[in-house]
Amino acid sequence: MANIKSAKKRILVTATKTARNKSIKSAVKTSIKKVEAAVDAKNKEEASEALVNAVSTIAKAAKRGIYHKNNAARKVSRLTKLVNGMS
């Protein structure tokens, strides 16, 4: 355990940020799964709505620095391709 005051604070801050990042990453994964589930069910309307929600969630995570912008762009691109590939 840390003895220096600043090191103790860093431990607390890191724990707080880790929890926040974990929560946001979980929300992103959930929104991606909703899009994939709608695509598997061949429900175009539901997939489109879920895609809009997922893109928003991913963009917010990237803006906050939880995902790198290229990683976020790749996730959005893959989901968009998946939904647009539905007939």
N, CA, C and O atoms as a CHARMM CRD file, in Angstrom:
* protein
*
  348
    1    1 MET  N      0.84500  -1.19000   0.00000 PROA 1      0.00000
    2    1 MET  CA     0.00000   0.00000   0.00000 PROA 1      0.00000
    3    1 MET  C      0.88100   1.24100   0.00000 PROA 1      0.00000
    4    1 MET  O      1.96100   1.26000   0.58900 PROA 1      0.00000
    5    2 ALA  N      0.39600   2.26900  -0.67000 PROA 2      0.00000
    6    2 ALA  CA     1.15500   3.50700  -0.78900 PROA 2      0.00000
    7    2 ALA  C      1.18700   4.25100   0.54100 PROA 2      0.00000
    8    2 ALA  O      0.22500   4.22500   1.30900 PROA 2      0.00000
    9    3 ASN  N      2.31400   4.91400   0.79600 PROA 3      0.00000
   10    3 ASN  CA     2.45900   5.72400   2.01100 PROA 3      0.00000
   11    3 ASN  C      2.37300   7.21600   1.71100 PROA 3      0.00000
   12    3 ASN  O      2.00100   8.00600   2.57900 PROA 3      0.00000
   13    4 ILE  N      2.71500   7.59800   0.49400 PROA 4      0.00000
   14    4 ILE  CA     2.73400   9.00700   0.12000 PROA 4      0.00000
   15    4 ILE  C      1.32600   9.46000  -0.23700 PROA 4      0.00000
   16    4 ILE  O      0.57400   8.73900  -0.89300 PROA 4      0.00000
   17    5 LYS  N      0.98000  10.66900   0.20700 PROA 5      0.00000
   18    5 LYS  CA    -0.36700  11.19000   0.03000 PROA 5      0.00000
   19    5 LYS  C     -0.78500  11.23600  -1.43900 PROA 5      0.00000
   20    5 LYS  O     -1.90400  10.84800  -1.77400 PROA 5      0.00000
   21    6 SER  N      0.09300  11.70000  -2.30900 PROA 6      0.00000
   22    6 SER  CA    -0.24500  11.80500  -3.73000 PROA 6      0.00000
   23    6 SER  C     -0.44700  10.42800  -4.35000 PROA 6      0.00000
   24    6 SER  O     -1.29200  10.26200  -5.23000 PROA 6      0.00000
   25    7 ALA  N      0.32000   9.43800  -3.89700 PROA 7      0.00000
   26    7 ALA  CA     0.16600   8.07500  -4.41000 PROA 7      0.00000
   27    7 ALA  C     -1.16300   7.48100  -3.96900 PROA 7      0.00000
   28    7 ALA  O     -1.81100   6.76100  -4.72900 PROA 7      0.00000
   29    8 LYS  N     -1.56700   7.78200  -2.73900 PROA 8      0.00000
   30    8 LYS  CA    -2.87200   7.31400  -2.24200 PROA 8      0.00000
   31    8 LYS  C     -4.00300   7.91700  -3.07900 PROA 8      0.00000
   32    8 LYS  O     -4.97200   7.24200  -3.42600 PROA 8      0.00000
   33    9 LYS  N     -3.85300   9.20300  -3.39000 PROA 9      0.00000
   34    9 LYS  CA    -4.87300   9.87200  -4.19600 PROA 9      0.00000
   35    9 LYS  C     -4.93900   9.25600  -5.59300 PROA 9      0.00000
   36    9 LYS  O     -6.02700   9.03700  -6.12600 PROA 9      0.00000
   37   10 ARG  N     -3.77800   8.97900  -6.18500 PROA 10     0.00000
   38   10 ARG  CA    -3.75600   8.37200  -7.51900 PROA 10     0.00000
   39   10 ARG  C     -4.49200   7.03600  -7.51800 PROA 10     0.00000
   40   10 ARG  O     -5.19900   6.71400  -8.47300 PROA 10     0.00000
   41   11 ILE  N     -4.32800   6.26200  -6.45400 PROA 11     0.00000
   42   11 ILE  CA    -5.01700   4.97100  -6.35500 PROA 11     0.00000
   43   11 ILE  C     -6.53400   5.17200  -6.37700 PROA 11     0.00000
   44   11 ILE  O     -7.25400   4.45000  -7.06600 PROA 11     0.00000
   45   12 LEU  N     -7.00700   6.15800  -5.61600 PROA 12     0.00000
   46   12 LEU  CA    -8.44600   6.43500  -5.56900 PROA 12     0.00000
   47   12 LEU  C     -8.96300   6.93200  -6.92000 PROA 12     0.00000
   48   12 LEU  O    -10.00900   6.49300  -7.39800 PROA 12     0.00000
   49   13 VAL  N     -8.22100   7.84500  -7.52100 PROA 13     0.00000
   50   13 VAL  CA    -8.64100   8.41100  -8.80800 PROA 13     0.00000
   51   13 VAL  C     -8.66500   7.33100  -9.89400 PROA 13     0.00000
   52   13 VAL  O     -9.58800   7.27400 -10.70600 PROA 13     0.00000
   53   14 THR  N     -7.64900   6.48700  -9.89500 PROA 14     0.00000
   54   14 THR  CA    -7.57400   5.40700 -10.88100 PROA 14     0.00000
   55   14 THR  C     -8.75100   4.45200 -10.73400 PROA 14     0.00000
   56   14 THR  O     -9.33600   4.01700 -11.72500 PROA 14     0.00000
   57   15 ALA  N     -9.09100   4.13100  -9.49100 PROA 15     0.00000
   58   15 ALA  CA   -10.22900   3.22900  -9.25000 PROA 15     0.00000
   59   15 ALA  C    -11.52700   3.84200  -9.75500 PROA 15     0.00000
   60   15 ALA  O    -12.35800   3.15200 -10.34500 PROA 15     0.00000
   61   16 THR  N    -11.69900   5.13500  -9.52200 PROA 16     0.00000
   62   16 THR  CA   -12.91200   5.83100  -9.97200 PROA 16     0.00000
   63   16 THR  C    -13.00700   5.83300 -11.49900 PROA 16     0.00000
   64   16 THR  O    -14.05500   5.52700 -12.06900 PROA 16     0.00000
   65   17 LYS  N    -11.89600   6.18300 -12.14900 PROA 17     0.00000
   66   17 LYS  CA   -11.89800   6.24700 -13.61900 PROA 17     0.00000
   67   17 LYS  C    -12.07000   4.86300 -14.23800 PROA 17     0.00000
   68   17 LYS  O    -12.72600   4.71800 -15.27000 PROA 17     0.00000
   69   18 THR  N    -11.48100   3.84600 -13.60700 PROA 18     0.00000
   70   18 THR  CA   -11.61100   2.48000 -14.11000 PROA 18     0.00000
   71   18 THR  C    -13.07800   2.05300 -14.08400 PROA 18     0.00000
   72   18 THR  O    -13.57400   1.44800 -15.03500 PROA 18     0.00000
   73   19 ALA  N    -13.76200   2.37000 -12.99400 PROA 19     0.00000
   74   19 ALA  CA   -15.18400   2.01100 -12.87300 PROA 19     0.00000
   75   19 ALA  C    -16.01100   2.71900 -13.94000 PROA 19     0.00000
   76   19 ALA  O    -16.90100   2.11900 -14.54200 PROA 19     0.00000
   77   20 ARG  N    -15.71500   3.99600 -14.17100 PROA 20     0.00000
   78   20 ARG  CA   -16.44900   4.77500 -15.16600 PROA 20     0.00000
   79   20 ARG  C    -16.21300   4.20600 -16.56100 PROA 20     0.00000
   80   20 ARG  O    -17.15400   4.02700 -17.33500 PROA 20     0.00000
   81   21 ASN  N    -14.94200   3.92200 -16.87700 PROA 21     0.00000
   82   21 ASN  CA   -14.60200   3.37800 -18.19200 PROA 21     0.00000
   83   21 ASN  C    -15.25900   2.02500 -18.41200 PROA 21     0.00000
   84   21 ASN  O    -15.75400   1.73600 -19.50200 PROA 21     0.00000
   85   22 LYS  N    -15.26400   1.19800 -17.37500 PROA 22     0.00000
   86   22 LYS  CA   -15.85500  -0.13500 -17.47100 PROA 22     0.00000
   87   22 LYS  C    -17.34700  -0.03800 -17.77000 PROA 22     0.00000
   88   22 LYS  O    -17.87600  -0.78900 -18.58900 PROA 22     0.00000
   89   23 SER  N    -18.01200   0.88900 -17.10300 PROA 23     0.00000
   90   23 SER  CA   -19.44500   1.09000 -17.29900 PROA 23     0.00000
   91   23 SER  C    -19.74400   1.52100 -18.73700 PROA 23     0.00000
   92   23 SER  O    -20.66900   1.00500 -19.36500 PROA 23     0.00000
   93   24 ILE  N    -18.96900   2.45300 -19.24600 PROA 24     0.00000
   94   24 ILE  CA   -19.20300   2.96400 -20.59900 PROA 24     0.00000
   95   24 ILE  C    -18.88600   1.89800 -21.64400 PROA 24     0.00000
   96   24 ILE  O    -19.61600   1.75900 -22.62600 PROA 24     0.00000
   97   25 LYS  N    -17.79700   1.13800 -21.43900 PROA 25     0.00000
   98   25 LYS  CA   -17.45700   0.05900 -22.37500 PROA 25     0.00000
   99   25 LYS  C    -18.55600  -0.99600 -22.39800 PROA 25     0.00000
  100   25 LYS  O    -18.87400  -1.54900 -23.45100 PROA 25     0.00000
  101   26 SER  N    -19.12800  -1.26900 -21.24300 PROA 26     0.00000
  102   26 SER  CA   -20.21100  -2.23900 -21.15300 PROA 26     0.00000
  103   26 SER  C    -21.43200  -1.75600 -21.93400 PROA 26     0.00000
  104   26 SER  O    -22.08100  -2.53900 -22.62700 PROA 26     0.00000
  105   27 ALA  N    -21.73900  -0.47100 -21.81800 PROA 27     0.00000
  106   27 ALA  CA   -22.87500   0.10600 -22.54400 PROA 27     0.00000
  107   27 ALA  C    -22.65100   0.01700 -24.05600 PROA 27     0.00000
  108   27 ALA  O    -23.58600  -0.25400 -24.80900 PROA 27     0.00000
  109   28 VAL  N    -21.42200   0.24300 -24.49300 PROA 28     0.00000
  110   28 VAL  CA   -21.09200   0.15100 -25.91800 PROA 28     0.00000
  111   28 VAL  C    -21.30000  -1.28400 -26.40700 PROA 28     0.00000
  112   28 VAL  O    -21.90400  -1.51100 -27.45500 PROA 28     0.00000
  113   29 LYS  N    -20.79200  -2.24400 -25.63500 PROA 29     0.00000
  114   29 LYS  CA   -20.93500  -3.65200 -26.02200 PROA 29     0.00000
  115   29 LYS  C    -22.40100  -4.06000 -26.10300 PROA 29     0.00000
  116   29 LYS  O    -22.79800  -4.79400 -27.00800 PROA 29     0.00000
  117   30 THR  N    -23.20400  -3.58200 -25.15400 PROA 30     0.00000
  118   30 THR  CA   -24.63100  -3.88800 -25.14600 PROA 30     0.00000
  119   30 THR  C    -25.31800  -3.32200 -26.38500 PROA 30     0.00000
  120   30 THR  O    -26.13300  -3.99900 -27.01200 PROA 30     0.00000
  121   31 SER  N    -24.98700  -2.08100 -26.73600 PROA 31     0.00000
  122   31 SER  CA   -25.61600  -1.46500 -27.90900 PROA 31     0.00000
  123   31 SER  C    -25.21200  -2.18700 -29.19700 PROA 31     0.00000
  124   31 SER  O    -26.01400  -2.30000 -30.12400 PROA 31     0.00000
  125   32 ILE  N    -23.96900  -2.67600 -29.25500 PROA 32     0.00000
  126   32 ILE  CA   -23.51700  -3.43900 -30.42200 PROA 32     0.00000
  127   32 ILE  C    -24.28300  -4.76000 -30.51400 PROA 32     0.00000
  128   32 ILE  O    -24.69700  -5.17100 -31.59700 PROA 32     0.00000
  129   33 LYS  N    -24.46600  -5.41700 -29.37200 PROA 33     0.00000
  130   33 LYS  CA   -25.20000  -6.68500 -29.35800 PROA 33     0.00000
  131   33 LYS  C    -26.64900  -6.50200 -29.79300 PROA 33     0.00000
  132   33 LYS  O    -27.22000  -7.38700 -30.43000 PROA 33     0.00000
  133   34 LYS  N    -27.25200  -5.35600 -29.45400 PROA 34     0.00000
  134   34 LYS  CA   -28.63300  -5.09000 -29.86200 PROA 34     0.00000
  135   34 LYS  C    -28.73800  -4.96200 -31.38000 PROA 34     0.00000
  136   34 LYS  O    -29.69700  -5.44200 -31.98400 PROA 34     0.00000
  137   35 VAL  N    -27.74800  -4.31300 -31.99100 PROA 35     0.00000
  138   35 VAL  CA   -27.74100  -4.18300 -33.45500 PROA 35     0.00000
  139   35 VAL  C    -27.59000  -5.56100 -34.08300 PROA 35     0.00000
  140   35 VAL  O    -28.32700  -5.91100 -35.00500 PROA 35     0.00000
  141   36 GLU  N    -26.63500  -6.34500 -33.58600 PROA 36     0.00000
  142   36 GLU  CA   -26.39100  -7.67200 -34.14600 PROA 36     0.00000
  143   36 GLU  C    -27.59600  -8.58500 -33.97300 PROA 36     0.00000
  144   36 GLU  O    -27.89900  -9.38600 -34.85700 PROA 36     0.00000
  145   37 ALA  N    -28.28400  -8.47200 -32.84400 PROA 37     0.00000
  146   37 ALA  CA   -29.47600  -9.28800 -32.60300 PROA 37     0.00000
  147   37 ALA  C    -30.58800  -8.92500 -33.57900 PROA 37     0.00000
  148   37 ALA  O    -31.28000  -9.80500 -34.09100 PROA 37     0.00000
  149   38 ALA  N    -30.76100  -7.63200 -33.83900 PROA 38     0.00000
  150   38 ALA  CA   -31.79100  -7.18200 -34.78000 PROA 38     0.00000
  151   38 ALA  C    -31.46200  -7.65300 -36.19500 PROA 38     0.00000
  152   38 ALA  O    -32.35800  -8.01900 -36.95500 PROA 38     0.00000
  153   39 VAL  N    -30.18500  -7.64400 -36.54200 PROA 39     0.00000
  154   39 VAL  CA   -29.77200  -8.11200 -37.87600 PROA 39     0.00000
  155   39 VAL  C    -30.02300  -9.61500 -38.00100 PROA 39     0.00000
  156   39 VAL  O    -30.50400 -10.09100 -39.02900 PROA 39     0.00000
  157   40 ASP  N    -29.68900 -10.35600 -36.93900 PROA 40     0.00000
  158   40 ASP  CA   -29.92500 -11.80200 -36.95600 PROA 40     0.00000
  159   40 ASP  C    -31.41400 -12.12600 -37.07800 PROA 40     0.00000
  160   40 ASP  O    -31.79400 -13.11400 -37.70600 PROA 40     0.00000
  161   41 ALA  N    -32.24900 -11.28300 -36.47100 PROA 41     0.00000
  162   41 ALA  CA   -33.69500 -11.48100 -36.53600 PROA 41     0.00000
  163   41 ALA  C    -34.28200 -10.94800 -37.84400 PROA 41     0.00000
  164   41 ALA  O    -35.48500 -11.05600 -38.08400 PROA 41     0.00000
  165   42 LYS  N    -33.41800 -10.37100 -38.68600 PROA 42     0.00000
  166   42 LYS  CA   -33.81300  -9.81100 -39.98100 PROA 42     0.00000
  167   42 LYS  C    -34.88700  -8.72700 -39.84900 PROA 42     0.00000
  168   42 LYS  O    -35.80500  -8.63000 -40.66400 PROA 42     0.00000
  169   43 ASN  N    -34.74300  -7.92300 -38.80400 PROA 43     0.00000
  170   43 ASN  CA   -35.67100  -6.82500 -38.56200 PROA 43     0.00000
  171   43 ASN  C    -34.97300  -5.51800 -38.92900 PROA 43     0.00000
  172   43 ASN  O    -34.21600  -4.96700 -38.12900 PROA 43     0.00000
  173   44 LYS  N    -35.22900  -5.03000 -40.13300 PROA 44     0.00000
  174   44 LYS  CA   -34.51900  -3.86000 -40.67100 PROA 44     0.00000
  175   44 LYS  C    -34.78000  -2.58600 -39.86700 PROA 44     0.00000
  176   44 LYS  O    -33.85300  -1.82700 -39.58700 PROA 44     0.00000
  177   45 GLU  N    -36.04800  -2.35200 -39.49500 PROA 45     0.00000
  178   45 GLU  CA   -36.38700  -1.13000 -38.75300 PROA 45     0.00000
  179   45 GLU  C    -35.71500  -1.11000 -37.38500 PROA 45     0.00000
  180   45 GLU  O    -35.11700  -0.11000 -36.98700 PROA 45     0.00000
  181   46 GLU  N    -35.82300  -2.21500 -36.68300 PROA 46     0.00000
  182   46 GLU  CA   -35.22800  -2.31000 -35.35100 PROA 46     0.00000
  183   46 GLU  C    -33.70100  -2.17900 -35.43500 PROA 46     0.00000
  184   46 GLU  O    -33.07600  -1.54800 -34.58200 PROA 46     0.00000
  185   47 ALA  N    -33.11500  -2.78100 -36.46700 PROA 47     0.00000
  186   47 ALA  CA   -31.66200  -2.71100 -36.65600 PROA 47     0.00000
  187   47 ALA  C    -31.21800  -1.27600 -36.92100 PROA 47     0.00000
  188   47 ALA  O    -30.18200  -0.84300 -36.41500 PROA 47     0.00000
  189   48 SER  N    -31.99000  -0.54400 -37.70500 PROA 48     0.00000
  190   48 SER  CA   -31.64900   0.85300 -38.00000 PROA 48     0.00000
  191   48 SER  C    -31.70800   1.71600 -36.75100 PROA 48     0.00000
  192   48 SER  O    -30.83200   2.54800 -36.51600 PROA 48     0.00000
  193   49 GLU  N    -32.74900   1.51100 -35.95100 PROA 49     0.00000
  194   49 GLU  CA   -32.88000   2.26900 -34.69400 PROA 49     0.00000
  195   49 GLU  C    -31.74100   1.93300 -33.73700 PROA 49     0.00000
  196   49 GLU  O    -31.15700   2.82000 -33.11400 PROA 49     0.00000
  197   50 ALA  N    -31.43500   0.65100 -33.63100 PROA 50     0.00000
  198   50 ALA  CA   -30.35400   0.21900 -32.74500 PROA 50     0.00000
  199   50 ALA  C    -29.01400   0.75800 -33.23500 PROA 50     0.00000
  200   50 ALA  O    -28.14000   1.08500 -32.43200 PROA 50     0.00000
  201   51 LEU  N    -28.85300   0.84800 -34.55500 PROA 51     0.00000
  202   51 LEU  CA   -27.61000   1.37200 -35.12600 PROA 51     0.00000
  203   51 LEU  C    -27.41000   2.83500 -34.73500 PROA 51     0.00000
  204   51 LEU  O    -26.31200   3.23400 -34.34600 PROA 51     0.00000
  205   52 VAL  N    -28.46400   3.62500 -34.83900 PROA 52     0.00000
  206   52 VAL  CA   -28.37100   5.04300 -34.47200 PROA 52     0.00000
  207   52 VAL  C    -27.95200   5.18300 -33.00600 PROA 52     0.00000
  208   52 VAL  O    -27.09800   6.00200 -32.66600 PROA 52     0.00000
  209   53 ASN  N    -28.56300   4.37600 -32.15400 PROA 53     0.00000
  210   53 ASN  CA   -28.24300   4.39500 -30.72700 PROA 53     0.00000
  211   53 ASN  C    -26.79400   3.95600 -30.48500 PROA 53     0.00000
  212   53 ASN  O    -26.08100   4.56500 -29.68600 PROA 53     0.00000
  213   54 ALA  N    -26.37000   2.90900 -31.17200 PROA 54     0.00000
  214   54 ALA  CA   -25.01700   2.38200 -31.00100 PROA 54     0.00000
  215   54 ALA  C    -23.96800   3.38800 -31.47200 PROA 54     0.00000
  216   54 ALA  O    -22.94500   3.57500 -30.81300 PROA 54     0.00000
  217   55 VAL  N    -24.22000   4.03100 -32.60500 PROA 55     0.00000
  218   55 VAL  CA   -23.26800   5.01700 -33.12800 PROA 55     0.00000
  219   55 VAL  C    -23.10900   6.16400 -32.13700 PROA 55     0.00000
  220   55 VAL  O    -22.00000   6.64500 -31.90300 PROA 55     0.00000
  221   56 SER  N    -24.21600   6.59500 -31.56200 PROA 56     0.00000
  222   56 SER  CA   -24.18700   7.67000 -30.57000 PROA 56     0.00000
  223   56 SER  C    -23.37400   7.26400 -29.34000 PROA 56     0.00000
  224   56 SER  O    -22.54400   8.03200 -28.85200 PROA 56     0.00000
  225   57 THR  N    -23.61900   6.06200 -28.85100 PROA 57     0.00000
  226   57 THR  CA   -22.91600   5.56500 -27.66400 PROA 57     0.00000
  227   57 THR  C    -21.42100   5.44000 -27.92800 PROA 57     0.00000
  228   57 THR  O    -20.60300   5.81200 -27.08700 PROA 57     0.00000
  229   58 ILE  N    -21.06800   4.91700 -29.09700 PROA 58     0.00000
  230   58 ILE  CA   -19.65600   4.73800 -29.45500 PROA 58     0.00000
  231   58 ILE  C    -18.96800   6.10400 -29.60800 PROA 58     0.00000
  232   58 ILE  O    -17.83100   6.28300 -29.17100 PROA 58     0.00000
  233   59 ALA  N    -19.66400   7.05700 -30.23000 PROA 59     0.00000
  234   59 ALA  CA   -19.08700   8.39300 -30.42700 PROA 59     0.00000
  235   59 ALA  C    -18.81700   9.08000 -29.09500 PROA 59     0.00000
  236   59 ALA  O    -17.79200   9.74000 -28.92400 PROA 59     0.00000
  237   60 LYS  N    -19.74000   8.92200 -28.15600 PROA 60     0.00000
  238   60 LYS  CA   -19.55500   9.52200 -26.83100 PROA 60     0.00000
  239   60 LYS  C    -18.36100   8.89600 -26.11800 PROA 60     0.00000
  240   60 LYS  O    -17.58200   9.59300 -25.46600 PROA 60     0.00000
  241   61 ALA  N    -18.22300   7.58700 -26.24500 PROA 61     0.00000
  242   61 ALA  CA   -17.09400   6.90000 -25.61000 PROA 61     0.00000
  243   61 ALA  C    -15.77500   7.36400 -26.22000 PROA 61     0.00000
  244   61 ALA  O    -14.78800   7.53800 -25.50500 PROA 61     0.00000
  245   62 ALA  N    -15.75300   7.56500 -27.53300 PROA 62     0.00000
  246   62 ALA  CA   -14.53500   8.02300 -28.20100 PROA 62     0.00000
  247   62 ALA  C    -14.20800   9.45700 -27.79600 PROA 62     0.00000
  248   62 ALA  O    -13.04500   9.81000 -27.60700 PROA 62     0.00000
  249   63 LYS  N    -15.24200  10.26900 -27.66800 PROA 63     0.00000
  250   63 LYS  CA   -15.05000  11.66600 -27.29200 PROA 63     0.00000
  251   63 LYS  C    -14.43800  11.77900 -25.88700 PROA 63     0.00000
  252   63 LYS  O    -13.63900  12.67400 -25.61100 PROA 63     0.00000
  253   64 ARG  N    -14.83200  10.85100 -25.01300 PROA 64     0.00000
  254   64 ARG  CA   -14.32600  10.85600 -23.64100 PROA 64     0.00000
  255   64 ARG  C    -12.96800  10.17400 -23.50900 PROA 64     0.00000
  256   64 ARG  O    -12.38200  10.14400 -22.42700 PROA 64     0.00000
  257   65 GLY  N    -12.47300   9.62300 -24.62300 PROA 65     0.00000
  258   65 GLY  CA   -11.14400   9.02500 -24.59800 PROA 65     0.00000
  259   65 GLY  C    -11.11600   7.58800 -24.13200 PROA 65     0.00000
  260   65 GLY  O    -10.04800   7.05800 -23.82300 PROA 65     0.00000
  261   66 ILE  N    -12.26600   6.94900 -24.07500 PROA 66     0.00000
  262   66 ILE  CA   -12.32200   5.56100 -23.62900 PROA 66     0.00000
  263   66 ILE  C    -11.93100   4.62700 -24.77600 PROA 66     0.00000
  264   66 ILE  O    -11.29500   3.59400 -24.56600 PROA 66     0.00000
  265   67 TYR  N    -12.32200   5.01000 -25.98900 PROA 67     0.00000
  266   67 TYR  CA   -11.88000   4.30300 -27.19200 PROA 67     0.00000
  267   67 TYR  C    -11.09200   5.28300 -28.05200 PROA 67     0.00000
  268   67 TYR  O    -11.40500   6.47300 -28.08300 PROA 67     0.00000
  269   68 HSD  N    -10.07100   4.79000 -28.75100 PROA 68     0.00000
  270   68 HSD  CA    -9.35000   5.60400 -29.72200 PROA 68     0.00000
  271   68 HSD  C    -10.30600   5.91500 -30.86700 PROA 68     0.00000
  272   68 HSD  O    -11.18400   5.11000 -31.17600 PROA 68     0.00000
  273   69 LYS  N    -10.14200   7.07200 -31.49600 PROA 69     0.00000
  274   69 LYS  CA   -11.08500   7.47500 -32.54600 PROA 69     0.00000
  275   69 LYS  C    -11.12600   6.49200 -33.70500 PROA 69     0.00000
  276   69 LYS  O    -12.18500   6.28000 -34.29700 PROA 69     0.00000
  277   70 ASN  N     -9.98400   5.88700 -34.03900 PROA 70     0.00000
  278   70 ASN  CA    -9.97600   4.91800 -35.13900 PROA 70     0.00000
  279   70 ASN  C    -10.70200   3.63300 -34.73800 PROA 70     0.00000
  280   70 ASN  O    -11.38800   3.02000 -35.55700 PROA 70     0.00000
  281   71 ASN  N    -10.54900   3.23400 -33.48300 PROA 71     0.00000
  282   71 ASN  CA   -11.24900   2.04900 -32.97500 PROA 71     0.00000
  283   71 ASN  C    -12.76200   2.28900 -33.03600 PROA 71     0.00000
  284   71 ASN  O    -13.52400   1.41400 -33.44900 PROA 71     0.00000
  285   72 ALA  N    -13.18100   3.47900 -32.62000 PROA 72     0.00000
  286   72 ALA  CA   -14.60000   3.82100 -32.65100 PROA 72     0.00000
  287   72 ALA  C    -15.11200   3.84500 -34.08700 PROA 72     0.00000
  288   72 ALA  O    -16.20000   3.34400 -34.37100 PROA 72     0.00000
  289   73 ALA  N    -14.32900   4.42600 -34.98700 PROA 73     0.00000
  290   73 ALA  CA   -14.73000   4.50100 -36.39300 PROA 73     0.00000
  291   73 ALA  C    -14.86400   3.10200 -36.98800 PROA 73     0.00000
  292   73 ALA  O    -15.77800   2.83800 -37.77000 PROA 73     0.00000
  293   74 ARG  N    -13.94700   2.20500 -36.61400 PROA 74     0.00000
  294   74 ARG  CA   -14.00200   0.83000 -37.11300 PROA 74     0.00000
  295   74 ARG  C    -15.26600   0.13200 -36.62300 PROA 74     0.00000
  296   74 ARG  O    -15.92800  -0.56100 -37.39500 PROA 74     0.00000
  297   75 LYS  N    -15.60800   0.30800 -35.34900 PROA 75     0.00000
  298   75 LYS  CA   -16.81900  -0.30800 -34.79500 PROA 75     0.00000
  299   75 LYS  C    -18.07000   0.20300 -35.52300 PROA 75     0.00000
  300   75 LYS  O    -18.95000  -0.57800 -35.88600 PROA 75     0.00000
  301   76 VAL  N    -18.13500   1.50900 -35.72900 PROA 76     0.00000
  302   76 VAL  CA   -19.28000   2.10600 -36.41800 PROA 76     0.00000
  303   76 VAL  C    -19.36700   1.59100 -37.84600 PROA 76     0.00000
  304   76 VAL  O    -20.45100   1.26000 -38.32600 PROA 76     0.00000
  305   77 SER  N    -18.23200   1.52400 -38.52400 PROA 77     0.00000
  306   77 SER  CA   -18.19600   1.07400 -39.91400 PROA 77     0.00000
  307   77 SER  C    -18.69700  -0.36400 -40.03500 PROA 77     0.00000
  308   77 SER  O    -19.49800  -0.67500 -40.91600 PROA 77     0.00000
  309   78 ARG  N    -18.22400  -1.23500 -39.14800 PROA 78     0.00000
  310   78 ARG  CA   -18.63700  -2.64400 -39.20100 PROA 78     0.00000
  311   78 ARG  C    -20.14100  -2.78900 -38.96600 PROA 78     0.00000
  312   78 ARG  O    -20.81200  -3.56100 -39.65000 PROA 78     0.00000
  313   79 LEU  N    -20.66100  -2.04000 -37.99600 PROA 79     0.00000
  314   79 LEU  CA   -22.10300  -2.12700 -37.72000 PROA 79     0.00000
  315   79 LEU  C    -22.91800  -1.58600 -38.88400 PROA 79     0.00000
  316   79 LEU  O    -23.94000  -2.16200 -39.25600 PROA 79     0.00000
  317   80 THR  N    -22.46300  -0.47600 -39.45900 PROA 80     0.00000
  318   80 THR  CA   -23.17900   0.12400 -40.58200 PROA 80     0.00000
  319   80 THR  C    -23.20600  -0.82300 -41.77700 PROA 80     0.00000
  320   80 THR  O    -24.23500  -0.97100 -42.43600 PROA 80     0.00000
  321   81 LYS  N    -22.06700  -1.46600 -42.05500 PROA 81     0.00000
  322   81 LYS  CA   -21.99400  -2.43000 -43.14000 PROA 81     0.00000
  323   81 LYS  C    -22.96000  -3.59400 -42.89900 PROA 81     0.00000
  324   81 LYS  O    -23.61300  -4.08300 -43.82100 PROA 81     0.00000
  325   82 LEU  N    -23.03100  -4.01800 -41.64300 PROA 82     0.00000
  326   82 LEU  CA   -23.90100  -5.13700 -41.27200 PROA 82     0.00000
  327   82 LEU  C    -25.36300  -4.79700 -41.53400 PROA 82     0.00000
  328   82 LEU  O    -26.10600  -5.60200 -42.09600 PROA 82     0.00000
  329   83 VAL  N    -25.77000  -3.59400 -41.12100 PROA 83     0.00000
  330   83 VAL  CA   -27.17200  -3.18100 -41.28800 PROA 83     0.00000
  331   83 VAL  C    -27.47300  -2.90600 -42.75100 PROA 83     0.00000
  332   83 VAL  O    -28.53500  -3.29100 -43.24000 PROA 83     0.00000
  333   84 ASN  N    -26.56400  -2.24800 -43.46100 PROA 84     0.00000
  334   84 ASN  CA   -26.79500  -1.93500 -44.87900 PROA 84     0.00000
  335   84 ASN  C    -26.76400  -3.18300 -45.74900 PROA 84     0.00000
  336   84 ASN  O    -27.31800  -3.19000 -46.84800 PROA 84     0.00000
  337   85 GLY  N    -26.12300  -4.22800 -45.26700 PROA 85     0.00000
  338   85 GLY  CA   -26.06500  -5.47800 -46.02100 PROA 85     0.00000
  339   85 GLY  C    -27.34300  -6.29400 -45.96500 PROA 85     0.00000
  340   85 GLY  O    -27.49700  -7.28100 -46.68400 PROA 85     0.00000
  341   86 MET  N    -28.26200  -5.86900 -45.09900 PROA 86     0.00000
  342   86 MET  CA   -29.55100  -6.56700 -45.01900 PROA 86     0.00000
  343   86 MET  C    -30.36600  -6.25100 -46.26900 PROA 86     0.00000
  344   86 MET  O    -30.32100  -5.13300 -46.78100 PROA 86     0.00000
  345   87 SER  N    -31.10500  -7.23300 -46.75300 PROA 87     0.00000
  346   87 SER  CA   -31.90800  -6.99400 -47.95800 PROA 87     0.00000
  347   87 SER  C    -33.34500  -6.67700 -47.60600 PROA 87     0.00000
  348   87 SER  O    -34.16300  -6.44900 -48.49700 PROA 87     0.00000
